[in-house]
Amino acid sequence: MPRHKGANKSSFREVGNELSLASQFHFFSIQNPDDANDRKARRLARSHAVARGLEKKRRLQQESGHNFRAMSSKDDPSRSAGKRKRSQTLAASPLSLSTDAPDPFQMLAAESPRLQALLSQHKAQQVAEPLFSISDELVFQNFRSVLRKGLDDHALLSAFMLTFEFAVTASSIDREYLRYQNEALSSIRQRMNSLDSATSESTMGAILLLAGIEARLGMPRQVQLHMGAIQRLLDICRRNGVYLSDSIKRAIFWQDLNTSVLTGSSRVVDHTTFSELQWCRDPFSPDFILPPGFQAQSYLLGEGFVEVLKDISALQCIRDSTFFGREDVISMAHIDNHQASIQSRLVSLPNHSSISECCHLAAYLCSAMLRCKLWRASTVPSHLSLQLLCKLQQTNNDLVWDDRLDLLAWLLHIGGAFSPTGTIRSNYVVLLHLNRSTRLRGLYTSWLELLTILKQFIWSEKAFMSQKSLTMPQSRLFKPLKIGDAEVQHRIGMAPLTRFRATDDRVPTPLMKKYYGQRAAVPGTLIITEGTLISAAAGGGFTNAPGLWREDQVVAWRTITDDVHSKGSFIFCQLFAMGRAADVETAGKEGFSIVAPSAIPMEEGAAVPHAMAIEEIQQTVQEFVGASKNAIRAGFDGVEIHGANGYLLDQFLQDVSNTRHDAYGGSVENRSRLLDDVLKAVANAIGPQRVGLRLSPWSTFQGMRMADPIPQFTDIIVKARRSDIEYLHLVESRISGSDDYEGHEQLDFAYKLWDGPLLVAGGYTPQEAKELVDEMYPDKEILVLFGRYFIANPDLVFRIRQGLELNAYDRSTFYVAGSPAGYVDYSFSEEYIAERRRSSD
């Protein structure tokens, strides 16, 4: 109970006047606009009746002494059995309180079956209210005394019910929400006419809980009214000598600060208001230094912010120390004051520029994430992450970032790492990809290089890495996916890669067997072979590229597929024809002319191709069928029809290379005809579950790229879906052939059209691949294909799963005909070798 100094009857009368509801306090509830007046009246009457009924029940229990009795197990032998029975019904309160400190939630729940039901739900136990938590005893310490003093307080009980209802219903306003809100407000109104009840910590706690909910609903006016009421109660307590505990003071400070951050409401206290929250630097600590990444920008940040950054740096040192390992109450009291000083000063700092504003948001976010787990899971970090995203999006084209690439990388990763899964995080990924393809290109090529940059600013692996929604092994990248008859065990595949290691007459070699066998090392891996020619006439471009139209080629490929299958992996053969991309000299040497849909050269100065006759087009369809049948005889799990990157089938699709006016050109539908015919014929010959299709709608490689490719590629994707083929393989705009390209176009239109497995290639890093499958498109069955990384890392899947550093690739060895250098001489990781050794023992 509060203690009053020098209280007398006259002072009580004075306080009674001071606490007059009409003159001092105004409480507003949210009314359902769809409810008619008569329904509203019935609801209020029912709420009033429930409140009175609970009061009567409580009064009878108090008179009988059955409302609460503190007993030891020695006094009551049945206590243990009763406790077990109660835990089964409540399924709540995971707190391990002492026998001398009965669980306040259990005592509150004893008054309300509905609270028992709410407490049993997981969402209620994870309620994002940083004033208290029934899943975190450490944070609960601050609010425990408020609960104990307010066990018979109907306002507090209703506020708790409202908070849990809000969590269980996913922050929606329903009838139960309105009922609990009205009950809480009605009870608070009644308590305002008495000094004892108005200034009780349970009343203040109830008001704070109401303010927290309305802050999360984005209602600054209501928040300001509630916090204004708290401010007036504090003034009354000071004038009348009412004692307030450390717990309620901390609750007031943090709710005031958090609601201000969430809604922009004016603050009623700060870090200097309560002596219990006072904090100052340890003069003997060496940790209060400005992180090196900020030093070059200090002139833009302002002296006040620089000092705050030093305090955050020291907080990180504490967080990373062994002293902080247990997050015990004693250490957390000091951390609480440290964080209070940082964040209270941060919100009052002026923003001199877009850079300082972004840094303020990121710094506040860091200080919250360095705190205990409940604060890291509260509403504030996600709100700050969204604000930072909006600011970064607004300023992304500003030239100011061009000279501050490390800072921009840190801001993007801080904001994205702590953003909620869904739209906000997806937008961070898009913004990061955009910058990685432009100004951040080459800044880092691995996670370790990126980590070095992040640590120049504020980055605590101990605190931050635990916040990742999914670790790499938990990612959907490592969930099985069925592709045709193949049950791949993860979603990291090997992209088709031209390597020129076949013989001069296009027969696969033992060197190729070793190459593909190495990259099948992790069981369950899907491999797509290099482009394989469907006929002698389809070639003329690549020397030493393999084919699949002769029996010796089938036999040679069979040795490769057998080796891949022996390692538990799967392999599809990519089939293609060169078209106008063929080389004149090679085609002439092999005795074939260069063909295309129309007589349009690939580029200025290139050979003018021969426009294919109808008979030649129909022959091409049959050559795809023949090669597909050969692929199945050679042991392949399926074939991929190559309709991308400016080769023959892509040339027929696009109007930059197809100006025909017959059944194979002149309209979207006609330009799709050849590829559609091929898909239907091949699917009919070997089964649609064995057929995939590769497309590159945005590629400019080899003279391609329509002005508006979406209608054309929409048409062929719809037709491919009708053919019921197994998968669609899409190439991102940032890849053009084997080169990187500054493309920003999205493939969303294609993703929306395809319901089956999607293979995606686009120069992804492992982290970007994880974000693609986990966050950007969690509802799609995506397998990410890696090219250059798979060249240099035969155990790539293992390295990504374990977070190991990747070998660097040597581009100069990509196309050296017949050479083992840069082909089969890349090393496996020591960890993979050790794992293989252990598994074989």
BAVEXDREN-130678 format. One line per 5 residues: number of its first residue (from 0); for each residue z, y, x of C-alpha. Coordinates in steps of 0.02 Angstrom, whole numbers, always signed. Last residue first. Example, Ala and Ser with C-alpha at 12.3 -4.5 7.8 and 13.67 -1.06 7.14 Angstrom:
1) +357/-53/+684 ~ +390/-225/+615
This chain:
840) -1978/-2247/+1728 ~ -2144/-2189/+1651 ~ -2064/-2051/+1547 ~ -1967/-1985/+1695 ~ -2123/-1976/+1804
835) -2222/-1889/+1668 ~ -2085/-1760/+1649 ~ -2078/-1733/+1838 ~ -2266/-1706/+1842 ~ -2255/-1584/+1697
830) -2114/-1488/+1782 ~ -2211/-1480/+1944 ~ -2353/-1397/+1850 ~ -2524/-1479/+1856 ~ -2641/-1408/+1987
825) -2818/-1343/+1972 ~ -2940/-1449/+2073 ~ -3049/-1521/+1934 ~ -3164/-1375/+1896 ~ -3126/-1225/+2007
820) -3209/-1318/+2150 ~ -3278/-1487/+2090 ~ -3456/-1418/+2106 ~ -3604/-1488/+2008 ~ -3675/-1319/+1959
815) -3562/-1172/+2001 ~ -3537/-1088/+1831 ~ -3351/-1052/+1816 ~ -3311/-1044/+2001 ~ -3323/-855/+2022
810) -3206/-831/+1872 ~ -3057/-899/+1968 ~ -2916/-936/+1845 ~ -2734/-891/+1874 ~ -2609/-1033/+1848
805) -2489/-1006/+1705 ~ -2302/-975/+1717 ~ -2195/-1092/+1615 ~ -2130/-1058/+1440 ~ -2094/-1242/+1407
800) -2213/-1257/+1259 ~ -2343/-1149/+1343 ~ -2336/-1250/+1504 ~ -2349/-1416/+1412 ~ -2501/-1360/+1313
795) -2585/-1292/+1470 ~ -2569/-1454/+1569 ~ -2747/-1438/+1637 ~ -2708/-1257/+1679 ~ -2849/-1158/+1761
790) -2989/-1207/+1642 ~ -2869/-1212/+1495 ~ -2820/-1030/+1525 ~ -3005/-984/+1531 ~ -3039/-1062/+1361
785) -2896/-1071/+1238 ~ -2924/-1119/+1056 ~ -2793/-1077/+925 ~ -2773/-1199/+780 ~ -2743/-1116/+613
780) -2689/-1196/+449 ~ -2663/-1034/+352 ~ -2507/-977/+256 ~ -2420/-912/+412 ~ -2567/-797/+449
775) -2502/-645/+544 ~ -2327/-709/+578 ~ -2317/-888/+635 ~ -2499/-934/+671 ~ -2557/-770/+747
770) -2389/-726/+825 ~ -2387/-890/+919 ~ -2565/-862/+979 ~ -2517/-688/+1037 ~ -2371/-761/+1135
765) -2483/-892/+1217 ~ -2612/-759/+1265 ~ -2767/-754/+1158 ~ -2943/-726/+1226 ~ -3020/-738/+1053
760) -3045/-913/+987 ~ -2990/-970/+813 ~ -3003/-1143/+735 ~ -2967/-1138/+549 ~ -2919/-1295/+452
755) -2957/-1286/+266 ~ -2947/-1146/+138 ~ -3083/-1030/+202 ~ -3138/-872/+112 ~ -2981/-770/+148
750) -2991/-809/+334 ~ -3172/-750/+336 ~ -3133/-580/+260 ~ -2984/-562/+376 ~ -3091/-579/+531
745) -3049/-407/+598 ~ -3154/-282/+694 ~ -3074/-202/+847 ~ -3199/-249/+982 ~ -3179/-196/+1162
740) -3261/-350/+1238 ~ -3197/-484/+1354 ~ -3332/-595/+1428 ~ -3379/-777/+1405 ~ -3491/-743/+1256
735) -3428/-580/+1184 ~ -3243/-594/+1148 ~ -3145/-450/+1071 ~ -3233/-477/+905 ~ -3142/-642/+877
730) -3238/-807/+871 ~ -3214/-915/+717 ~ -3215/-1105/+702 ~ -3221/-1170/+523 ~ -3160/-1346/+488
725) -3191/-1508/+395 ~ -3356/-1486/+304 ~ -3350/-1488/+114 ~ -3533/-1436/+96 ~ -3472/-1309/-32
720) -3358/-1234/+101 ~ -3508/-1216/+217 ~ -3602/-1124/+78 ~ -3457/-1003/+54 ~ -3450/-977/+243
715) -3638/-947/+247 ~ -3630/-813/+112 ~ -3478/-724/+181 ~ -3566/-721/+349 ~ -3713/-626/+277
710) -3610/-508/+169 ~ -3489/-470/+314 ~ -3618/-440/+452 ~ -3646/-255/+417 ~ -3752/-173/+553
705) -3799/-345/+617 ~ -3734/-400/+786 ~ -3837/-497/+914 ~ -3928/-456/+1075 ~ -3863/-599/+1180
700) -3679/-565/+1145 ~ -3640/-427/+1019 ~ -3514/-535/+927 ~ -3441/-477/+762 ~ -3481/-624/+648
695) -3454/-760/+780 ~ -3472/-927/+692 ~ -3432/-1109/+739 ~ -3447/-1248/+610 ~ -3355/-1414/+600
690) -3411/-1587/+546 ~ -3324/-1756/+551 ~ -3239/-1742/+381 ~ -3413/-1703/+309 ~ -3474/-1881/+343
685) -3595/-1939/+477 ~ -3768/-1922/+398 ~ -3727/-1825/+240 ~ -3621/-1700/+338 ~ -3765/-1682/+463
680) -3894/-1650/+327 ~ -3785/-1528/+229 ~ -3732/-1431/+383 ~ -3911/-1422/+450 ~ -3981/-1363/+284
675) -3847/-1228/+272 ~ -3888/-1171/+447 ~ -4073/-1161/+404 ~ -4045/-1076/+235 ~ -3924/-938/+283
670) -4064/-814/+318 ~ -4136/-856/+148 ~ -3975/-817/+55 ~ -3948/-651/+143 ~ -4128/-599/+112
665) -4293/-583/+204 ~ -4286/-745/+300 ~ -4294/-935/+297 ~ -4388/-961/+133 ~ -4523/-840/+190
660) -4522/-657/+242 ~ -4457/-674/+420 ~ -4370/-530/+507 ~ -4238/-635/+595 ~ -4168/-572/+761
655) -4076/-413/+713 ~ -4072/-478/+534 ~ -3942/-610/+575 ~ -3925/-789/+516 ~ -4082/-862/+597
650) -4026/-800/+768 ~ -3855/-877/+740 ~ -3939/-1047/+717 ~ -4040/-1024/+877 ~ -3905/-957/+994
645) -3839/-779/+983 ~ -3654/-814/+1007 ~ -3624/-921/+852 ~ -3694/-1058/+741 ~ -3640/-1202/+852
640) -3620/-1354/+741 ~ -3460/-1442/+794 ~ -3464/-1631/+797 ~ -3338/-1766/+760 ~ -3212/-1888/+832
635) -3333/-1925/+973 ~ -3357/-2106/+1023 ~ -3534/-2103/+1093 ~ -3598/-2185/+934 ~ -3523/-2039/+837
630) -3609/-1916/+953 ~ -3774/-2009/+937 ~ -3767/-1986/+748 ~ -3738/-1800/+774 ~ -3882/-1788/+898
625) -3999/-1867/+771 ~ -3942/-1753/+630 ~ -3960/-1597/+738 ~ -4134/-1657/+788 ~ -4177/-1682/+603
620) -4134/-1502/+563 ~ -4238/-1444/+712 ~ -4387/-1541/+645 ~ -4373/-1444/+482 ~ -4381/-1281/+577
615) -4528/-1342/+679 ~ -4622/-1390/+520 ~ -4588/-1219/+443 ~ -4663/-1134/+597 ~ -4552/-1053/+726
610) -4590/-879/+790 ~ -4634/-897/+975 ~ -4518/-797/+1086 ~ -4558/-632/+1174 ~ -4489/-647/+1350
605) -4358/-520/+1399 ~ -4399/-342/+1454 ~ -4291/-262/+1321 ~ -4168/-388/+1251 ~ -4168/-551/+1154
600) -4354/-536/+1119 ~ -4413/-528/+938 ~ -4554/-644/+884 ~ -4457/-710/+736 ~ -4349/-862/+696
595) -4345/-907/+881 ~ -4440/-1017/+1004 ~ -4462/-1020/+1193 ~ -4600/-1140/+1245 ~ -4567/-1308/+1322
590) -4631/-1396/+1478 ~ -4467/-1422/+1572 ~ -4520/-1303/+1711 ~ -4580/-1178/+1582 ~ -4412/-1183/+1491
585) -4317/-1160/+1655 ~ -4425/-1011/+1706 ~ -4420/-929/+1535 ~ -4232/-947/+1512 ~ -4179/-991/+1337
580) -4084/-864/+1230 ~ -4236/-856/+1113 ~ -4185/-1022/+1035 ~ -4051/-1114/+1132 ~ -4009/-1261/+1020
575) -3832/-1320/+988 ~ -3708/-1462/+967 ~ -3522/-1450/+1007 ~ -3446/-1623/+1029 ~ -3273/-1654/+958
570) -3133/-1733/+1059 ~ -2961/-1802/+1019 ~ -2804/-1842/+1121 ~ -2694/-1995/+1143 ~ -2725/-2015/+1330
565) -2837/-2166/+1302 ~ -2935/-2060/+1178 ~ -2985/-1937/+1313 ~ -3038/-2078/+1430 ~ -3139/-2164/+1294
560) -3223/-1998/+1249 ~ -3276/-1972/+1431 ~ -3344/-2148/+1460 ~ -3439/-2135/+1296 ~ -3522/-1973/+1352
555) -3611/-2069/+1490 ~ -3672/-2203/+1369 ~ -3737/-2074/+1244 ~ -3826/-1980/+1384 ~ -3909/-2139/+1444
550) -3965/-2171/+1264 ~ -4056/-2006/+1246 ~ -4032/-1861/+1123 ~ -3860/-1800/+1174 ~ -3880/-1666/+1306
545) -3776/-1596/+1450 ~ -3802/-1425/+1533 ~ -3858/-1443/+1713 ~ -3981/-1299/+1700 ~ -3950/-1191/+1551
540) -4089/-1106/+1457 ~ -4237/-1219/+1426 ~ -4150/-1326/+1299 ~ -4192/-1361/+1116 ~ -4355/-1447/+1166
535) -4261/-1582/+1260 ~ -4155/-1615/+1107 ~ -3984/-1581/+1028 ~ -3913/-1490/+1179 ~ -3726/-1498/+1210
530) -3622/-1338/+1211 ~ -3461/-1374/+1306 ~ -3344/-1496/+1224 ~ -3213/-1456/+1093 ~ -3046/-1533/+1140
525) -2901/-1565/+1020 ~ -2736/-1611/+1101 ~ -2626/-1747/+1023 ~ -2561/-1814/+1187 ~ -2540/-1689/+1330
520) -2657/-1745/+1470 ~ -2819/-1716/+1373 ~ -2859/-1575/+1493 ~ -2860/-1693/+1641 ~ -2973/-1816/+1550
515) -3099/-1679/+1513 ~ -3116/-1635/+1697 ~ -3110/-1814/+1761 ~ -3248/-1867/+1642 ~ -3348/-1713/+1689
510) -3339/-1764/+1872 ~ -3396/-1939/+1822 ~ -3556/-1854/+1759 ~ -3634/-1810/+1591 ~ -3825/-1828/+1587
505) -3933/-1671/+1573 ~ -4083/-1717/+1682 ~ -4017/-1607/+1823 ~ -3849/-1694/+1810 ~ -3705/-1620/+1711
500) -3580/-1498/+1790 ~ -3650/-1335/+1720 ~ -3481/-1267/+1653 ~ -3511/-1197/+1477 ~ -3343/-1194/+1389
495) -3304/-1254/+1212 ~ -3123/-1206/+1175 ~ -2977/-1321/+1214 ~ -2848/-1331/+1077 ~ -2671/-1271/+1046
490) -2613/-1311/+871 ~ -2502/-1461/+905 ~ -2496/-1647/+869 ~ -2677/-1669/+815 ~ -2698/-1802/+681
485) -2885/-1837/+696 ~ -2976/-1917/+549 ~ -3041/-1747/+493 ~ -2927/-1617/+566 ~ -2746/-1653/+520
480) -2622/-1531/+593 ~ -2457/-1567/+680 ~ -2331/-1428/+716 ~ -2316/-1359/+891 ~ -2409/-1196/+865
475) -2305/-1183/+706 ~ -2172/-1115/+822 ~ -2009/-1208/+851 ~ -2057/-1254/+1030 ~ -2101/-1070/+1063
470) -1938/-1002/+995 ~ -1946/-939/+818 ~ -1876/-783/+736 ~ -1841/-710/+905 ~ -1668/-634/+902
465) -1592/-746/+1035 ~ -1717/-670/+1157 ~ -1639/-500/+1127 ~ -1456/-524/+1169 ~ -1462/-634/+1324
460) -1635/-573/+1374 ~ -1572/-395/+1373 ~ -1713/-269/+1381 ~ -1692/-84/+1404 ~ -1818/+7/+1516
455) -1875/-66/+1682 ~ -1831/-235/+1607 ~ -1979/-221/+1490 ~ -2102/-204/+1634 ~ -2037/-358/+1727
450) -2040/-453/+1563 ~ -2225/-413/+1544 ~ -2263/-488/+1714 ~ -2161/-643/+1670 ~ -2247/-658/+1502
445) -2416/-663/+1585 ~ -2571/-555/+1611 ~ -2496/-382/+1623 ~ -2566/-205/+1631 ~ -2743/-276/+1638
440) -2792/-207/+1468 ~ -2656/-92/+1404 ~ -2776/+53/+1366 ~ -2904/-48/+1268 ~ -2898/-231/+1214
435) -2710/-236/+1238 ~ -2694/-79/+1134 ~ -2781/-155/+983 ~ -2689/-319/+1004 ~ -2523/-227/+1004
430) -2569/-129/+848 ~ -2621/-289/+758 ~ -2462/-378/+813 ~ -2356/-231/+756 ~ -2445/-235/+589
425) -2404/-420/+572 ~ -2222/-382/+610 ~ -2213/-255/+470 ~ -2311/-362/+346 ~ -2207/-520/+365
420) -2068/-572/+482 ~ -1942/-433/+500 ~ -1961/-320/+652 ~ -1849/-350/+801 ~ -1978/-410/+927
415) -2112/-292/+859 ~ -2015/-132/+886 ~ -1954/-179/+1059 ~ -2125/-249/+1105 ~ -2224/-96/+1051
410) -2099/+25/+1128 ~ -2097/-68/+1294 ~ -2287/-75/+1305 ~ -2296/+112/+1266 ~ -2171/+150/+1404
405) -2268/+46/+1530 ~ -2431/+132/+1480 ~ -2365/+309/+1503 ~ -2515/+405/+1570 ~ -2631/+350/+1430
400) -2493/+373/+1302 ~ -2511/+563/+1296 ~ -2694/+543/+1249 ~ -2643/+525/+1068 ~ -2744/+392/+976
395) -2591/+285/+936 ~ -2491/+433/+873 ~ -2485/+394/+688 ~ -2477/+206/+718 ~ -2335/+227/+841
390) -2239/+335/+718 ~ -2264/+212/+576 ~ -2210/+66/+685 ~ -2054/+159/+742 ~ -2003/+192/+563
385) -2033/+9/+518 ~ -1927/-51/+665 ~ -1790/+70/+615 ~ -1783/-5/+441 ~ -1785/-182/+510
380) -1643/-138/+628 ~ -1538/-56/+489 ~ -1542/-195/+359 ~ -1423/-311/+451 ~ -1466/-461/+559
375) -1429/-378/+727 ~ -1268/-309/+654 ~ -1216/-484/+605 ~ -1260/-556/+775 ~ -1146/-447/+879
370) -1211/-287/+960 ~ -1351/-268/+1087 ~ -1474/-269/+941 ~ -1397/-111/+870 ~ -1405/-18/+1035
365) -1585/-74/+1058 ~ -1637/-10/+887 ~ -1556/+157/+920 ~ -1650/+166/+1085 ~ -1815/+119/+1001
360) -1793/+254/+869 ~ -1746/+386/+997 ~ -1891/+332/+1110 ~ -2016/+353/+970 ~ -1949/+526/+930
355) -1947/+574/+1114 ~ -2129/+523/+1133 ~ -2183/+612/+974 ~ -2107/+771/+1043 ~ -1949/+877/+1046
350) -1847/+771/+928 ~ -1672/+843/+904 ~ -1520/+732/+934 ~ -1398/+709/+790 ~ -1445/+528/+753
345) -1423/+480/+935 ~ -1248/+553/+951 ~ -1178/+442/+813 ~ -1276/+294/+882 ~ -1206/+302/+1057
340) -1027/+347/+1013 ~ -1017/+211/+880 ~ -1091/+83/+1001 ~ -955/+115/+1128 ~ -821/+115/+993
335) -881/-53/+926 ~ -899/-123/+1102 ~ -715/-84/+1133 ~ -664/-169/+972 ~ -787/-311/+1012
330) -697/-353/+1174 ~ -534/-380/+1082 ~ -613/-472/+936 ~ -703/-601/+1040 ~ -893/-600/+1066
325) -874/-763/+1163 ~ -990/-724/+1307 ~ -954/-540/+1325 ~ -853/-558/+1484 ~ -992/-667/+1554
320) -1096/-509/+1571 ~ -1262/-476/+1484 ~ -1183/-378/+1341 ~ -1078/-276/+1462 ~ -1231/-232/+1566
315) -1325/-191/+1406 ~ -1187/-73/+1351 ~ -1200/+13/+1521 ~ -1386/+40/+1494 ~ -1349/+104/+1319
310) -1227/+231/+1394 ~ -1358/+288/+1520 ~ -1484/+305/+1379 ~ -1360/+416/+1286 ~ -1345/+528/+1438
305) -1534/+544/+1449 ~ -1538/+586/+1264 ~ -1421/+733/+1287 ~ -1517/+799/+1438 ~ -1685/+802/+1353
300) -1819/+668/+1341 ~ -1973/+753/+1411 ~ -1900/+792/+1583 ~ -1830/+615/+1590 ~ -2002/+535/+1581
295) -2015/+478/+1763 ~ -1836/+414/+1754 ~ -1860/+318/+1593 ~ -1929/+159/+1671 ~ -1794/+165/+1805
290) -1651/+141/+1680 ~ -1535/+293/+1686 ~ -1367/+244/+1759 ~ -1196/+214/+1683 ~ -1167/+41/+1757
285) -1068/+88/+1913 ~ -901/+82/+1818 ~ -753/+174/+1897 ~ -757/+324/+1780 ~ -754/+209/+1628
280) -847/+309/+1500 ~ -763/+377/+1346 ~ -730/+312/+1171 ~ -636/+374/+1019 ~ -653/+260/+868
275) -467/+244/+830 ~ -448/+433/+845 ~ -553/+455/+690 ~ -671/+603/+666 ~ -749/+606/+840
270) -879/+470/+807 ~ -942/+561/+653 ~ -888/+590/+473 ~ -967/+652/+309 ~ -1148/+623/+357
265) -1288/+699/+255 ~ -1403/+572/+174 ~ -1564/+528/+266 ~ -1584/+366/+169 ~ -1570/+221/+292
260) -1500/+314/+442 ~ -1377/+410/+333 ~ -1326/+250/+245 ~ -1293/+171/+414 ~ -1188/+316/+480
255) -1080/+334/+325 ~ -1060/+146/+309 ~ -1011/+135/+491 ~ -882/+274/+488 ~ -804/+223/+322
250) -788/+40/+375 ~ -712/+94/+540 ~ -585/+201/+449 ~ -549/+60/+327 ~ -507/-60/+468
245) -405/+61/+573 ~ -286/+79/+426 ~ -264/+233/+319 ~ -94/+315/+294 ~ -82/+448/+160
240) -6/+608/+228 ~ -42/+711/+73 ~ -162/+836/+148 ~ -248/+706/+258 ~ -263/+581/+116
235) -334/+714/+1 ~ -466/+762/+130 ~ -510/+579/+153 ~ -529/+560/-35 ~ -646/+709/-37
230) -753/+633/+100 ~ -758/+465/+10 ~ -819/+551/-148 ~ -954/+636/-47 ~ -1001/+464/+19
225) -1027/+406/-159 ~ -1124/+560/-214 ~ -1231/+560/-57 ~ -1275/+377/-81 ~ -1326/+412/-261
220) -1440/+552/-206 ~ -1509/+453/-58 ~ -1571/+306/-164 ~ -1672/+192/-51 ~ -1619/+26/-129
215) -1536/-21/+33 ~ -1439/+141/+26 ~ -1392/+101/-153 ~ -1315/-63/-98 ~ -1217/+16/+43
210) -1152/+157/-66 ~ -1084/+32/-192 ~ -998/-62/-52 ~ -921/+99/+13 ~ -855/+143/-160
205) -771/-28/-175 ~ -694/-11/-3 ~ -626/+161/-47 ~ -543/+87/-200 ~ -475/-60/-98
200) -410/+60/+34 ~ -301/+146/-94 ~ -325/+333/-110 ~ -372/+330/-294 ~ -243/+197/-340
195) -91/+282/-267 ~ -146/+459/-309 ~ -179/+415/-489 ~ -313/+487/-604 ~ -459/+422/-499
190) -416/+240/-533 ~ -493/+240/-707 ~ -657/+305/-639 ~ -659/+169/-506 ~ -638/+35/-640
185) -784/+103/-741 ~ -892/+114/-586 ~ -857/-65/-536 ~ -884/-131/-713 ~ -1047/-34/-729
180) -1110/-103/-565 ~ -1060/-279/-610 ~ -1153/-271/-775 ~ -1306/-187/-700 ~ -1322/-323/-568
175) -1299/-459/-698 ~ -1439/-385/-803 ~ -1560/-379/-658 ~ -1594/-262/-514 ~ -1680/-349/-370
170) -1619/-358/-190 ~ -1666/-541/-165 ~ -1570/-602/-319 ~ -1438/-687/-211 ~ -1410/-533/-105
165) -1389/-411/-250 ~ -1277/-536/-340 ~ -1170/-545/-183 ~ -1151/-356/-174 ~ -1119/-337/-361
160) -986/-473/-358 ~ -905/-386/-212 ~ -909/-219/-303 ~ -838/-303/-459 ~ -694/-377/-359
155) -661/-209/-277 ~ -656/-118/-444 ~ -549/-256/-521 ~ -415/-234/-390 ~ -294/-381/-391
150) -343/-441/-219 ~ -356/-263/-156 ~ -230/-258/-14 ~ -290/-423/+56 ~ -473/-373/+42
145) -449/-208/+133 ~ -351/-299/+268 ~ -496/-418/+295 ~ -628/-282/+312 ~ -626/-257/+500
140) -588/-440/+537 ~ -743/-492/+439 ~ -850/-437/+586 ~ -775/-573/+695 ~ -762/-701/+557
135) -950/-705/+531 ~ -1018/-802/+384 ~ -913/-719/+249 ~ -975/-551/+309 ~ -904/-378/+299
130) -950/-195/+326 ~ -1118/-244/+400 ~ -1190/-293/+230 ~ -1343/-403/+250 ~ -1281/-546/+140
125) -1299/-710/+236 ~ -1165/-803/+139 ~ -1238/-738/-22 ~ -1409/-804/+25 ~ -1336/-976/+59
120) -1267/-995/-116 ~ -1091/-1064/-142 ~ -1018/-890/-140 ~ -1118/-844/-294 ~ -1052/-991/-394
115) -873/-955/-346 ~ -901/-772/-386 ~ -961/-823/-559 ~ -805/-930/-584 ~ -701/-773/-559
110) -517/-746/-524 ~ -499/-893/-405 ~ -648/-820/-313 ~ -544/-672/-259 ~ -411/-789/-190
105) -543/-893/-103 ~ -623/-737/-33 ~ -455/-674/+30 ~ -429/-832/+134 ~ -242/-856/+155
100) -167/-777/+311 ~ -9/-870/+359 ~ -104/-1034/+358 ~ -221/-958/+487 ~ -398/-912/+444
95) -545/-1022/+494 ~ -681/-932/+398 ~ -818/-1038/+320 ~ -776/-956/+155 ~ -880/-1049/+30
90) -926/-1217/-40 ~ -816/-1160/-183 ~ -805/-1321/-282 ~ -795/-1440/-136 ~ -680/-1325/-40
85) -561/-1326/-188 ~ -548/-1515/-189 ~ -510/-1521/-4 ~ -378/-1387/-22 ~ -298/-1477/-167
80) -288/-1635/-65 ~ -210/-1543/+79 ~ -86/-1448/-30 ~ -20/-1602/-121 ~ +126/-1618/-1
75) +188/-1443/-49 ~ +325/-1362/+53 ~ +273/-1445/+216 ~ +93/-1396/+184 ~ +150/-1217/+190
70) +155/-1108/+37 ~ +94/-934/-8 ~ +91/-922/-199 ~ -41/-830/-296 ~ -84/-802/-480
65) +37/-929/-548 ~ +194/-820/-548 ~ +205/-827/-738 ~ +209/-638/-756 ~ +73/-618/-624
60) -35/-747/-712 ~ -12/-658/-879 ~ -59/-491/-800 ~ -212/-567/-716 ~ -273/-642/-879
55) -248/-476/-969 ~ -342/-383/-832 ~ -482/-510/-837 ~ -496/-491/-1026 ~ -499/-303/-1012
50) -641/-311/-888 ~ -735/-437/-993 ~ -713/-329/-1149 ~ -776/-175/-1058 ~ -926/-270/-994
45) -963/-332/-1170 ~ -951/-156/-1238 ~ -1065/-92/-1102 ~ -1192/-228/-1138 ~ -1184/-198/-1325
40) -1209/-12/-1302 ~ -1358/-43/-1188 ~ -1434/-161/-1314 ~ -1415/-30/-1451 ~ -1493/+103/-1343
35) -1648/+2/-1308 ~ -1664/-78/-1138 ~ -1830/-54/-1049 ~ -1769/+94/-947 ~ -1634/-15/-867
30) -1496/+102/-816 ~ -1444/+135/-637 ~ -1265/+199/-632 ~ -1207/+374/-588 ~ -1031/+419/-536
25) -975/+601/-534 ~ -809/+648/-454 ~ -722/+816/-435 ~ -710/+915/-597 ~ -734/+783/-731
20) -648/+647/-633 ~ -489/+746/-609 ~ -425/+697/-438 ~ -364/+870/-394 ~ -275/+884/-562
15) -186/+721/-530 ~ -154/+777/-352 ~ -65/+931/-415 ~ +33/+829/-542 ~ +79/+708/-403
10) +133/+853/-295 ~ +244/+916/-433 ~ +322/+745/-455 ~ +361/+722/-272 ~ +276/+657/-114
5) +350/+707/+52 ~ +248/+585/+156 ~ +149/+453/+63 ~ +121/+274/+124 ~ -29/+179/+60
0) +0/+0/+0
